[in-house]
Amino acid sequence: MGQQMLLSLAREALLLMILASLPPIGASLVVGFCMSLLQATTQIQESTLSVVPKLCAAVLALVIAAPWIGAQLTRFTTQLLLALPSVSA
């Protein structure tokens, strides 16, 4: 297994990590912005008010994106396991 292949696998693993974390982080960002806008409009200055909606949005995004995330992780794991025999060579 050459250095180029290891770098390629590491790059793909990092990219997969970023892509798999985008749905919950993006949903939390959008809901957090909306809650901040609502709090600024109504002048409610309670910092814990936005935690529950952001948590619910992140869980909902994970539930919706779970099949896609699972398929990507399965594809990467299969690719990684198929590359294992070339480690001993």
Residue frames relative to the residue before (quaternion, step in Angstrom):
aa qw qx qy qz dx dy dz
M 1.0000 0.0000 0.0000 0.0000 0.00 0.00 0.00
G 0.3000 -0.7962 0.5038 0.1492 3.50 -0.52 1.17
Q 0.6752 -0.4922 0.3713 0.4050 3.48 -1.32 0.30
Q 0.6235 0.5520 -0.3358 0.4402 3.57 1.07 -0.74
M 0.6591 0.5015 -0.3095 0.4671 3.59 1.00 -0.78
L 0.6381 0.5182 -0.3243 0.4681 3.59 1.02 -0.77
L 0.6564 0.4994 -0.3075 0.4745 3.56 0.98 -0.83
S 0.6364 0.5263 -0.3236 0.4618 3.57 1.04 -0.75
L 0.6652 0.4900 -0.3003 0.4767 3.59 0.97 -0.84
A 0.6475 0.5064 -0.3192 0.4716 3.60 0.98 -0.78
R 0.6415 0.5180 -0.3209 0.4660 3.57 0.99 -0.81
E 0.6758 0.4851 -0.2951 0.4700 3.58 0.93 -0.89
A 0.6252 0.5323 -0.3397 0.4586 3.61 1.06 -0.71
L 0.6658 0.4901 -0.3036 0.4737 3.59 0.94 -0.83
L 0.6454 0.5118 -0.3151 0.4715 3.57 0.99 -0.81
L 0.6454 0.5135 -0.3118 0.4718 3.58 1.01 -0.81
M 0.6264 0.5334 -0.3331 0.4606 3.58 1.01 -0.76
I 0.6643 0.4924 -0.3021 0.4744 3.58 0.94 -0.87
L 0.6854 0.4868 -0.2933 0.4552 3.60 0.86 -0.91
A 0.6664 0.5016 -0.3088 0.4572 3.61 1.01 -0.76
S 0.7066 0.4464 -0.2716 0.4772 3.60 1.09 -0.56
L 0.4945 0.6937 -0.4180 0.3154 3.62 1.20 -0.21
P 0.6605 0.5219 -0.3592 0.4029 3.68 0.75 -0.79
P 0.7295 0.3998 -0.2962 0.4693 3.68 0.66 -0.84
I 0.6453 0.5110 -0.3345 0.4588 3.60 1.01 -0.71
G 0.6542 0.5105 -0.3114 0.4631 3.58 0.98 -0.81
A 0.6553 0.4998 -0.3142 0.4712 3.58 0.95 -0.86
S 0.6511 0.5059 -0.3165 0.4689 3.59 0.96 -0.82
L 0.6327 0.5385 -0.3263 0.4508 3.57 1.03 -0.77
V 0.6807 0.4864 -0.2905 0.4645 3.57 0.88 -0.95
V 0.6826 0.4707 -0.2918 0.4767 3.58 0.88 -0.93
G 0.6334 0.5310 -0.3310 0.4552 3.60 0.99 -0.74
F 0.6442 0.5091 -0.3171 0.4746 3.57 1.02 -0.78
C 0.6607 0.5010 -0.3060 0.4677 3.58 0.94 -0.88
M 0.6607 0.4936 -0.3110 0.4724 3.59 0.96 -0.82
S 0.6363 0.5165 -0.3287 0.4693 3.60 1.01 -0.73
L 0.6369 0.5176 -0.3157 0.4762 3.55 1.05 -0.79
L 0.6510 0.5071 -0.3017 0.4775 3.57 1.01 -0.84
Q 0.6643 0.4966 -0.3025 0.4697 3.58 0.96 -0.84
A 0.6581 0.4937 -0.3171 0.4717 3.59 1.00 -0.73
T 0.6469 0.5239 -0.3177 0.4540 3.56 1.05 -0.75
T 0.7645 0.3555 -0.1884 0.5036 3.57 0.90 -0.94
Q 0.3698 -0.7614 0.4473 0.2888 3.58 1.33 -0.12
I 0.3621 0.6731 -0.5389 0.3541 3.55 1.04 0.86
Q 0.1206 -0.8317 0.5413 0.0285 3.59 -0.47 1.16
E 0.3299 0.7239 -0.5287 0.2961 3.57 0.81 1.02
S 0.3278 -0.7944 0.4785 0.1802 3.58 -0.44 1.18
T 0.6739 0.5005 -0.3058 0.4494 3.61 1.12 -0.53
L 0.4799 0.7008 -0.4212 0.3181 3.59 1.24 -0.16
S 0.7286 0.4448 -0.2500 0.4570 3.60 1.02 -0.66
V 0.4859 0.6950 -0.4320 0.3070 3.61 1.21 -0.17
V 0.6926 0.4895 -0.2914 0.4425 3.60 0.79 -0.97
P 0.6727 0.4700 -0.3316 0.4654 3.67 0.80 -0.77
K 0.6424 0.5093 -0.3353 0.4643 3.62 1.01 -0.72
L 0.6432 0.5159 -0.3194 0.4671 3.58 1.00 -0.79
C 0.6574 0.4997 -0.3065 0.4736 3.59 0.95 -0.85
A 0.6477 0.5136 -0.3170 0.4649 3.60 0.99 -0.79
A 0.6527 0.5074 -0.3172 0.4646 3.59 0.98 -0.80
V 0.6591 0.4936 -0.3104 0.4750 3.60 0.95 -0.83
L 0.6509 0.5084 -0.3157 0.4672 3.60 0.95 -0.82
A 0.6471 0.5063 -0.3187 0.4727 3.59 0.98 -0.79
L 0.6456 0.5042 -0.3245 0.4729 3.60 1.02 -0.72
V 0.6398 0.5166 -0.3288 0.4644 3.59 0.99 -0.78
I 0.6810 0.4813 -0.2897 0.4698 3.58 0.93 -0.86
A 0.7618 0.3884 -0.1990 0.4788 3.59 0.90 -0.93
A 0.4138 0.7522 -0.4489 0.2479 3.62 1.23 -0.14
P 0.6594 0.4938 -0.3513 0.4450 3.68 0.82 -0.73
W 0.6657 0.4946 -0.3072 0.4668 3.58 0.95 -0.83
I 0.6531 0.5057 -0.3125 0.4691 3.59 0.94 -0.89
G 0.6576 0.5112 -0.3067 0.4605 3.58 0.95 -0.86
A 0.6488 0.5114 -0.3185 0.4648 3.59 0.98 -0.81
Q 0.6615 0.4983 -0.3114 0.4661 3.59 0.97 -0.81
L 0.6583 0.4963 -0.3101 0.4734 3.59 0.98 -0.81
T 0.6369 0.5177 -0.3245 0.4701 3.60 1.03 -0.76
R 0.6461 0.5202 -0.3178 0.4593 3.58 0.97 -0.86
F 0.6805 0.4848 -0.2924 0.4653 3.57 0.90 -0.92
T 0.6514 0.5117 -0.3190 0.4605 3.59 0.95 -0.84
T 0.6336 0.5194 -0.3273 0.4708 3.59 1.00 -0.78
Q 0.6515 0.5097 -0.3083 0.4698 3.55 0.95 -0.87
L 0.6592 0.5125 -0.3011 0.4606 3.56 0.99 -0.85
L 0.6802 0.4832 -0.2895 0.4690 3.58 0.94 -0.87
L 0.6426 0.5050 -0.3291 0.4729 3.59 1.07 -0.60
A 0.6576 0.4982 -0.3068 0.4746 3.59 1.18 -0.47
L 0.4969 0.6948 -0.4164 0.3114 3.62 1.19 -0.29
P 0.6398 0.5311 -0.3680 0.4161 3.66 0.85 -0.67
S 0.6551 0.5123 -0.3274 0.4485 3.57 1.08 -0.57
V 0.4899 0.6527 -0.4401 0.3745 3.62 1.25 -0.09
S 0.7074 0.4655 -0.2650 0.4611 3.58 0.93 -0.91
A 0.6039 0.5859 -0.3612 0.4019 3.59 1.16 -0.40
